[in-house]
């Protein structure tokens, strides 16, 4: 059983929901990424989404775009991200790590090499924002060969045919984008999420995580009642942006603890 399956299985037994924070690798510095990852786990994270910085992050709002820019300026690369996961695994062998990013850096490395390297360093899942299921067969084969979960996005506009298609390919969990727009945008419509999730569950047996636009503990708590996991990205990245390097791990940890407490209530 994979680390992702194990994590969600334990949470289900405990009748708890997953907290899935996102950070961008290399932001605010390469040296602080692994301490931030460990701090997220200590604060109550169940799964980590680690962003691979890219120069044209089309699905990301300004907060995460700026994080990518800072990380690239710091010399971050896909190989560097994989090295960070290897470093993290020296201290944490159980928390699932999902790489989230875009296809170009992976295509440049080659899917076969990428999947093999993911398996070597301890990556558990890969979410490629700009790879729809119709174009993911080669990637899927390489990831499956190395027991890496391909994780897909679904949106409010996703129809039944696409939901069923994703259900066949997806492993680990499915990420439901809770609003139309980029990360961190808009205000959540909880009633719309509540209406969509049952439609997804008709086809999808995997856990469903909900993200985009979750800005505070109250919203995280409300969303957690509708799904299996809550993904928080822009709010955490904003905390990183607003913190000095000396206190960034503590500040992010405090925020994630607040989210954890709210979700568990």
Phi, psi and omega in degrees: 000139183286164177299324179295313180299319180297315181298312180291327177296317178296317180297320179296318177299323182274358183056045179237164180250150183284140169253121187237091178278152177243135168225160177264125179299132179093359179242125008277348177204162177296324184291335185263355184295311180295316173302323177295317178301314179295323178293323177298317179295316179299329181276353175120011178290143179258326178222141178252131170257119183250114183284132174268112186297143182217148187287342182226067185282085192295335182268357188258141175283183187298328182296311181284330173301315180296324178297318177298318179298316179297317182295317179295323177296330178280004177087019183288142178218170178298319177298322177295321178298314179299322176297324178294321177296318177300318179294317178300320183293341176295335182246341182221110182257001187244330184287125179295142176237125178245127174275132181235126181184212187237164189289330189304310181298325180289318178301321180295323178282326186099130186298323182295312179296317181300311182298318179297317181293321176303315180296321182294321186268345178102029171282140183254334182206159179225126176243111180254108191302320187258022175248097176290162183302328181298335185249014189253009189294317179296314179300316181301316182298315181293317179296315180299320181301329182253016177058037175259129184283123169281123184247133186243153174268141168236150186234169176303334182268359182292129181270174185299321181297315179292321178301314180296323179295314179296322181301327180287326187267327191291149172224162176081278174202167177247140183257112177267120178280114195281353181211162177276119181139192184268172180303140176079002187270154166065181176251139182289142172253098185297326180294324178293320177297316181299328179283325186281322186303315178301325177297319178294319185292340177298333184247330192254121177269341181289161171301149178244121174259145180242133179214185186079116171087008179271108194254343186207175184295321181297317179292319178301317179298315182295318181293322183299334179287346186255351189211191182259344182201150181244123180258125180235119182239292188302321181296320179289317179296325176297320177297320177298316181298323185273354183258151171282159183298333181288329184244008186295319181295318179294317182294317179294320178299319179297316179298314183293324175299320177298318177296316180299314180298317182296316181295324183280346183292000000 
